[in-house]
Structure formats: structure tokens, C-alpha cells
Amino acid sequence: MRVLGMISGTSHDGIDVAVVDFHLVGGLLEGRVGYTASTPYPADLRARLIAALPPAETTLSEVCVLDTLIGQSFAGAAAAAIALGGPVDLIVSHGQTVYHWVEGTHALGTLQIGQPAWIAERTGVPVLSDVRIRDITAGGHGAPLVSVLDGLLLGSHEGGAAALNLGGIANMTVVSGGELYAYDIGPANALIDAVVTSRGLNERGFDEDGRIAASGRVDGRLLEVLLDEPYYGLAAPKSTGKELFHLGYVEAALSRAGHEVGDADLVATLTELTVRTVAGDVRAAGVGALVVSGGGCRNPVIMDGLRAALPGVDVAPSDDYGAPSDDKEAIAFALIGWLTAHGLPGTVPGGTGARAARVLGTLTPGANPLILPAPVAEPPRSLVLTR
């Protein structure tokens, strides 16, 4: 079964796609990763999206417009993927998260927009969407859903392993001794990107190759204020997002620090915040390997910082495990689509905190009658990804 996975993450900079051809052989699921790509949002759409995200106020009319425009962008990316990568049986669209409702230690709701009907109409292929909410209704956080992929990829790793995704938010899956748990650690690139964008430090909207951070010095007082965030003390499972970690959060921290901090020093400090919070949680997990993906793994300041802080841990990109670092989340949603199509849960309770695993998503039919494969009685025990 060929599945196209699509996602725009918390960095909201564009749409990542991955076509994966899945074959189940006994208890082993083989996934051949084919076409992958990243399509940037048009500049005006990205600016409009940023302007509507928390803590900004918005209107239902603006949400409706963004739902349509983002859906059309996803439809264009899907059509391009099929034209260049070949036909697919199912498309999985994560869409764009615009709000993740968490109170205390409980997730109560989540909203992803990007109307899937535009994708189905453009491609004629059935679309699975709205994949997070079913887990939340079962008491989970709806995140990090990539933990189902991590568990299948790393379950046999001796000495335990952790999979770290450095997107806007840093999330980690720990697989050790036959057990799995996962949660959001805190900001990875969210605060850095917010500062780079708001202060016009470059045209890309992120610290490309960590150049800004490398040119600055960590401000000890500001770092102390940032590390005092109560979220870090909450027990897993837990989830967070830009509802908490946004530009206003940085400005409030600067105010509490009580002195001016230059642009480069501010980016260096926010980068060190990511290193400190991630490294602390990896040490607490007691694993021997850290498998890293997401945009942050292209930042040498973050990666060098993690290696220096974790001398006994093998820190490697997820590419070494068959999951290209930039495409891992799109591959994970393709996997969730395969699981749903075969009647299998797309979550691991330890990964999200739900009472039990659930089959995920809502299906939008394509041009033809909706026909699903025969159900599979038992979920796969492991996954091997190849190119």
C-alpha cells in the first residue's frame, strides 16, 4: 500500500511530504521511502498564519479563510508529490496546528486546519485527517504521535534509545526495556524562530546553521529565568506548544531578567535553553543512544551542545535508521495512515498518556468508492525503512 504522509509542523514554514510503500511480512512492516519534498508556504500565507496564532486574537472568518488557503496549499503539494512520485492509495494530512488546548496536565482539545476536501478533490485520492483528537478523547495528549514510529524503529535497540524531534517544540520518545513513553520537552526552535522573525535578523525566519547563536554569548541571568518555567517540572505525559512558548514569553522573560540582551546573545541563550532542557531529560532517561530528527538537527550549535552535554550517549541523526531527518514526521503520518487503513491503532498509550490505543483519523473519500484493505489482526512488531 502506497501512502502519502503530509505535515506542517510547529515551525509553520511549509509542508513536508513523504510517499512510503508499505508491505507487511509476518510481524515485520517494511516501508520503502520514495518521493520526499518540502514545499514552503507562500510568504503572504505564512505571515497571515503567524498573525492569527496564539497569543494573538483572531476571528472565525479568519480561521475559515486560513482553513481554505492551507487546504489548497496541501492539495497543491499532494498533487505535485503524486505527479513526481507516482500514484498513491491514501493521503494522510496532518494539516496545520493552530491551537493545542492544555490545562495543567490534561489536553482537552486540539485544532488542525487545512480542509482535507481540497486535497481529495484535487487528487481524487481518499484523505485521512484530524488524526490527533481521537487520542485526546481517550485521555491522551494527542502528541507526540511520532512515538508509534519510534517504538517500531527502536524497540530492539540494546541499552535503550530515545528519539528526539527538534521542530518548533522538542519532543522525545524513550524506548527501553520493552517499555515506551513520550512527551513534549519544551521549545526547540519556537522561541529562536520568533526572535529571528520579529527582529528581522535574516530573511529565512530561523537561525540558519546556528550562525546567529554562534556569534553570541549565553546570558546567564536570562537563562536562569527561562529555566524556571513550571512546565519543565511536570511529569510525563505532557504536551505543549506555541500557546505557551511564543514571542511574548521571551519578552516577559527579558523583563524579569532586568537588563537588555543583544540580538545574538538572545538567540545564543534561547539555543542553550533547548540544549539544557533536552540534555537534562535524556540523562534522566538513562539511554545509550539519542536519535535526532527535525530542523534543529541541522543546527550545529544545538547538536554540538547536546554531544558535549551527553558524553556517554551516541547522538546520531535518524537518517542512520532509515528515516531521513527532514522527512521523519511525514513518514510517521504515512505509517499512521497505513495502520488506520488496516484497522490498527496509531498510538501507543505510553506515548501519549491515553487510557488505551486508538485507531486514528477521519476519512474523506476520493473520486471513487472508499474501499479499505482487509483488516490486520495483529499490529507489526517492528518496522524497517529503506530508500
Disulfide bonds with the S-S distance in Angstrom:
none
